[in-house]
Structure formats: C-alpha cells, structure tokens
C-alpha cells in the first residue's frame, strides 16, 4: 500500500475497500460458464460488454465518474474490479482481484451500479464536498440515504426511525392495557362483610396520660334508611350536584378522570372526579383508603366498575346516602335530616335536600364557617344544587330554582352530653390541637382512633377541688383558672377552667388572655442577665418615674426604696426598677425572650390586636408599661413560658396530645415536644434565685411548700382586676389567674345599662337578648399574693406530694454589676446594729402589677375577652398599706390585720407579702450560696 493512501482507495492488483481474500470467486480450470449467470461469462457474452468493462476499469483507475452520473461513481467503478477474459478454456483470477461475472458482467453492471451509487450518495465524487478519491462514506463509515434515503445530518440523526416509534407505542399500549386487564381481573368485588367498621359506628376514644383510663368517646350513631324512605327529590339533589350521569354511567366519569390525570401530570393536586359509586366504595368498603394516590385511585376505579355491574343503582345510592358524612357529627342522610332540620329524611323538602347535598363536598369546613356565622360557602352550594336540579328536570324542579337560602329553617345546634362537665373543657382544647395538625372532627367520628392526652386524672381532680374550696362564697362572676405544665416536655398535665363546659364555653386556662401584671417581670430580669449584667447590680427604686413614650410609672407606696439590687427588686416587685432595666437592655430584647417562651400568642386571635403577638402590641402601643405587665397572657402560656427557668433555659411548646394511633395500633400522629434554648442555663439559675426570694420573703410567701424548693412571681393589675401567681418546682410549673367578668344588658355608655342576673357559673340567663361583658375589680384580698397564691400552694402541695424533693441549681453569678445608681454603703457594726442590712427589707409594700393607670385605662386592655372597657372610677383610689411587702393590696381581709377569716391566712399585718407571714408549718428555705463553679 502506498504511503498516505487510505484503505478505501482502490489499487491495481488489490481488492477494493470492504473485500478480502475470502471474497474472491474462483472458477476451476476448464470450467464452463458460471451457472448463476443468466448470460454466461464467455459464451453468449454481449459484444458491448467488453467495451463497458473497459470503460469501468478506466474510470476506476483515474477516479472519474462513469457516464452513469456524478457522485461517488468513481469509487463504485473502482470497487467493481477488472474482469479478465477467461477465454474458452478459462483461467483463474488473481487472488487479489474480485470476479464480477454472470449477469453483472453481461449487463455492464459496473457502470449501472456506479450510477445507482451516484444517485444514492451524490456528494462524494468529483465536484462534491469530499473531492476526488473520497470513499463516499459519511463520518460514521455508513453511506447516506440521500434524498431517497440518504443519511440525515445534524439533530435529525438522533431521531429514531418512525417504524421504531410506532412499534414502541404499540408495545407500551399493549402492556398498559394488559396490566389494566390483569389488575381488573384480580380485583375482588367487595361484599357487605368487607364493609368498614366505621359504617357500624366506629368512634374514637380519648385517654388520660396513663394510656388506660378513657374519659371520652366520639362517634355518631347511624340510622340506615331504605331507598323508599328517601324522597326522589333528595336523591335527585345529590345526583345533580355530585354525579349527574349516575343513573347511566359505568361507575366512573371518563371526563372527570381526564381532568384528574391532567392535574396530576402537571404537578397540581389530584382532583377527585369521583362518581357516587366511587365515593360509596371508598367510604363503605375496607381496603380503600382515603389517601391521595394514583394507586388508590386505580383500585377505586376497578372496584367502582365491578360494583356498578353487580349492584343495582338504587342499592349503590342507598349505601352511599347511609354512610356519607354531612357535618354536625351526622353520618348518613337520616342523621343529617335530624341534625340540620329536626325531621326525618322522608319529610325533607327539595330545598332542604339541596342544602344537604351541598354539604357533602366539605362538611367539616362548612361546620366551622357556619359556627362563625359565615354561610356564604353553603349558600353557594345550595344555589348550584337547585340550579342543576332545574336543568335535570325543569318541569319538576324549575319552581325551586330561585328559592332563597334564607327560607331554610335550621334546627338549633345541640351540644351533646359528650361536653358535659370538666370533660368538655378537655375535649375542647384537644380537638383544637388535633384540628391544627390535620385530624378533623369528622375523622375522629369515623376512623376509630385512640387519642392519648397529657392530662393526669388525679391532678385534674385536685385542681378542681382546690379552686372550688378557695372560691366558695365568692361572687360567681369571679373566676379562677389553673394550668400546670411539665417543664421538661411542655405537656399540660392538668388545668381548670370551670365545672361544666355546657354552662360556660370559655376555656379560660387556654383562651382568655388577661394582663400579666408583675408576673411578666422575670422576662425583664432574664433579658438583663443575658445582656451581661448581674443580680448584684443596683437600680434606684424611686416611687415614680417618667419613661419615654409612656405614662408615668409608679409603685404602690409613695416612699422611695432607694438603691436596691435585682433580688430585692424582684422580691418586692418594684415597678420603677424594672422600667429602668427595660430601658437599659431595650424593650426588643425583653419582648424576644417572652415571645420565644411562647407568651402572647393567643391574643393574635383577637381582632383588637391586629394579628400581633400581645407582647409586640404592648411594646408598640404602651412602650415601657410592657416591663410591668400590660401584655395579655393566658395561664397555660405563663406556665409553659416559666419552664425556661425550671428547665435550664429550654422551652417546649405546650401541648395536650402525646400521640394518636389508628385501629391497627400504628402511630397516626406523634407528640410534638421538641425543646429549644431561649436563655442560657446560667441565666435561668440566677432568675430562679430571685424568684425564690419572692416566695421566701417577698410578695409570694403564701406559696411556701416547706422543705420543697419553690420559685415564683405574683402579679396584680389595676384595682385588682387581674391577679396571678406563677410558680414552679424543678418538675412542675403552675400558673393561677383570677378575674371578675360581669355581664351587662348593654354596652358601656348605653342608656339603661345594668348588670344581668347570673347563675352559679357566672353566666347570664338564656333569656337575655344581648350580653355585654365587662371586667371589674375584685376584692383586695384577691391580689396576686392572696387567693391566687393560696390556690397555687394548695394545689401544688397535692400535685407534688409523691415527687422527690429536688433542689434548684445554685446561683451561677453570671454577668457583672451594672449600677444605675450608687448602692448604699454598708453600715459599720455598732452596739445598736451588729447585723448587715437585710436584703429583703419589707418596710414598704410594692406593686405586683400595673399600679399606675395604663394607656387604655378606661376599663380593660384589648384581649380581655370578657371586657367591654367600662368606665373605671377606682384607678385613683389609694392602695391600702398593711405594713407588709405587698403585691398591690394587703390580702389580709381588706387590710384590717385579721386575715381573710378562714383560719388559714396569718393575717397579722406585719409579715411580708399579701398574706402576712409564712404559712403555718412552712419552713424557711436557706438562701443559696454561689457555687463559684461558673464565672
């Protein structure tokens, strides 16, 4: 081979590209014509054949295209190698030459074939892109198809042949239909034995924290009816709105399925497109879940088609109407007729049937809206149902098309005995929590779930017993609430909001925000410590102070304290000190800690707060009044928030559900008890030291539990409108709040306004046409250090009786002193004074809340749900001085030094706090000493 010549270039004496030794055809010596050739290679050879062969060989030698056409004819001729005349005797060809005999030699195929190649390839001969001598192949070594099959270039070469596409499509379609056929054949037709347990009233059970003792069961009794008992116009109403082709379809809606397929393919949610038959199958038979999935939908379709073939349409419709949920706890058309209209199904009118048909779409949501007085959604569905009925049968239903929604006469909503007593309060808060997490009342009434709550049965009973004992004889409009939380995980172990949910409906422990008063001050101290300042810092306890953007803040006693440290300020609840602390650290820092601990969230639901957290609202509207407790909170918020002090700075959101399990025992809903750090453990320890001082010698001595360490804070609002004690042991945090809510017949300022008579629950008579609530002052002995603290003490004594006695962490001593005023010099020892100054000097009483009038002091702050801000004429009344360190008010039976008269309060008028000296039998706890283990 000549150097530089490609393998495709024909050379004399060598076979063309693509042939080899094995391609040579040899004829034996003396053999006759090739039997395969129609013309023979010698005998019968055309005269022109030799000339054509000569022309082909010459063309191959010079690389020129024969007369057959352009292109790669040269290569074609070259590849048809020379044919040598064998003569009569014939001779064998050279090993490197290719025999072209028979028909091809006789017809001069060399030229013809060259012409065909030229037509097929047409781009590689002389004048073509590849020039003379090109082998005529594409880049991949394969010939083009040309205009009649030439090789495609560019992006087209990546496209498969249309034949492959058609074949692939046929295979896929055949496979899909094959799978559908197999799936359909293997889907059994459900029988009545396969009916879900929920069809036979499978309700859900609620348990106490022990997991064994049930306190409630939810489930609605079904009343099956026959198709003859269901009026035709009720049947038509449901068909008109849910599945207009029901009477004629095969159990599925092809158009609806197409819409569902499009929505699924586009990534949007799966659309239902379910026929009545499909809905019946899903709600009636086991094995068909409510999950939104393609697998479930396909199975549902198979079952629906088979059911449609084997069951009469009337039977399908009967089962459907006997099992579908309509709301108000009503499963089945008969139960719905009674729940919404107080009559049997056969007594329903066409408009009433249309209303019930409209509710099928989203019954639980419609319940919520209607309870809020919003009937827009159900009215729209009602209107569509009547319109569709008129279109289906104008002669029969045309006259009902414009019947106003307002013509419907609904039955009064009846609250079942399920909510009677304390159980109703428990269910109220649990159901709200479950609904927030996706488990609706409908699911609870039909799915057979087990709900394990956080409530401790004994502690619940203890809370009720203590409150009733301590409030016996008080006006029924005075209410006390308790919330008790495990600081380690946020579980609400017990609470008290009232004796009977059916006679109140106000779950005060969870949903009645009241001003926190001085019980808010620990968050201010926490922000102070987090900024790097210590408990040993001194601030001037002036009697009054004017802060930027805030009305004047004062203490309950006119005389100033002078320089006092943080422990003293907390023990005696000195308002002016905490206002200065808030200015030093910034209100945003204080608010952030309180909010991170869960304070003020419930107030967001009250329109007056404009969707703001109560703490943010207080900072925005009342500035430094925030530091002394104008933000509104609930008992459960305070109990959960104080957990940051009892649990080394960590907070877990309060909750009432440990877990929810399904009928098979699997966990449907797990507990949400993740804790997060709000303040450092060292800050928590030092705040706790100050809060212990409140109980040992400050405003909360009535909370003393003897040898068991206790820490807490009192709080009293203006004129004793709100009173608090929030305290804790290492294992349990409890908040007690009290207020007086009075019903009036008219709002504030209206002529003829007067209070309404109330029952033993503090509720007005049901005959009252309208009720306007107002929060009013309580007797002075109910101040924070009085009745609330006594309730806390009695309850916690019972609740912690079996707990081991644990100590709080020692004082960490964090931060550096930051004196906003120079401290008093320590007096030298003399014969008259050999003892150092008492850090808990109780010479002057102090406020446990907002002693001075707040910005909105016409009555109540926004968020006091039972308050319509009546005119308050008591704000300027002087606070009594009982000679003790009080928390607004003396707690000693109106300040006469004789105690409340129940034999339990010391009431000696000279002790520290609202209730005098330490409770009988209570030991004084030693003051903790610094451990020196932390900087």
Buried (B, 14 or more C-beta within 10 A) or exposed (E): EEEEEEEBBBBEEBBBBEBEEEEBBEBEEEBEBBEEBEBBBBEEBEEEBBEBBEBBBEBBBEBBBBEBBBBBBBBBBBBBBBBBEBEEEBEBBBEBBBBBBBBBBBBBBBBBBBBBBBBBBBBBBBEBEBEBBBBBBBEEEEBBEBEEEBBEEEEEEEEEEEEEEEEEEEEEEEEEEEEEEEEBEEBEBBEEEBBBEBBEBBBBBBBBBEEEEEBBEBBBEBBBBEBEBBBEBBBBBBBBBBBBBBEEBEBBBEEBBEEBBEBBEEEEEBBBBBBBBBBBBBBBBEEBEEEEEEEBBBBBBBBBBBBBEEBEBBEBBBBBBBBBBBBBBBBBBBBBBBBBBEEBBEEBBBBBBBBBBBBBBBBBBBBBBBEEEEBEBBBEBBBBBBBBBBEBEEEBBEEBBEBEBEEBEBEEEEEEEBBEBBBBBBBBBBBBBBBEEEBBBBBBBBBBBBBBBBBBBBBBBBBBBBBEEBBEEBBEBBBBBBBBBBBBBBBBBBBBBBBBBBBBBBBBBBBBBBBBBBBBBBBBBBBBBBBEBBBBBBBBBBBBBEBEEBBEBBBBBEEBBEBBBBBBBBBBBBBBBBBBBBBBBEBEBBBBBBBBBBBBBBBBEBEEBEEBBBBBBBBEBBBBBBBBBBBBBBBBBBBBBBBBBBBBBBBBBBBBBBBBBBBEEEEBBEBBBEBEBBBBBBBBBBBBBBBBBBBBBBBBBBBBBBEBBBBBBBBBBBBBBBBBBBBBBBBBBBBBBBBBBBBBBBBBEEEEBEBBEBEEBBBBEEEEEEBBBBBBBBBBBBBBBBBBBBBBBBBBBBBBEEEEEEEBBBBBBBBEEBBBBEBEEEEEEEEEEEEEEEEBBBEBBBBBBBBBBBBBBEBBBBBBBBBBBBEBEEBEEEBBBBBBBBBBBBBBBBBEBEBBEEEBBBBBBEBBBBBBBBBEEBEEBEBBEEEEEBE
